[in-house]
């Protein structure tokens, strides 16, 4: 009897001994509870002792945890509804307070409470700004504001909200078509205004250019007429002076000009009477031609004799 009894006692003692120690790894921290009350906080990894059958060990993740909120509709300051969801990073900082706040629900219960907390703060912050600020590329101030508000209230849970990021800010599907149509109409109106202003400016430029052309052309024609008149007056004065000095030479010079102008074209023909003024200097011109021929013949004979 003593043998089996001793063996049974030994087995019980071994079981109690094995149940008296537990291991906390580097990714967790632990609370030792005695009848539901916190007896010890273990923050360092390693082997620890607890009273078997009396103490209970609860371990919590010591790493940075993530939380993704469900998409929710918010109404910014200009009453345009938006669909928003967010991504948060959080960490357990106070194990005792965390245990008191969430009880036995642990990290899952903390996520539920943080999700409701973030949802409330997102609505609070985004509801105080226009939709253009929410839809802009730089939403960092808004996200920091949401993080700071959530961090203050999350401190009562024993957790620290490290960061909050808005991952999506879109219009509801039923509003997209109407919004795109309104944006398109606004852009088309702006484009029409720009085209109208451009056409008006172009018309002013063309009118100014046309007026300048008319003014410059008129001034040039005026100056040309003045110059032409002065030139004609000067020419007439020269002709008059020449005529008054030697009328016969003047008549002869005008006849030579007439001959030159009438003989420019080889195909031209002149039909006139024999007693026409055209032949007044015919004999004189013939004599000049004969003299020219004799002179040329003498020069040629002299050159041949040499």
Secondary structure, 3 states (H helix, E strand, C coil): CHHHHHHHHHHHHHHHHHCCEEEECCCEEEEEEECCEEEEEECCCEEEECCCCCEEEEEEECCCEEEECCCEEEECCCCCEEEEEEEEEEEECCHHHHHHHHHHHHHHHHHHHHHHHHHHHHHHHHCCCCHHHHHCCCCHHHHHHHHHHHHHHHHHHCEEEEEEEEEEEECCHHHHHHHHHHHHHHHHHHHHHHHHHHHHHHHHHHHHHHHHHHHHHHHHHHHHHHHHHHHHHHHHHHHHHHHHHCHHHHHHHHHHHHHHHHCCCCCCCCCCCCCCHHHCCHHHHHHHHHHHHHHHHHHHHHHHHC
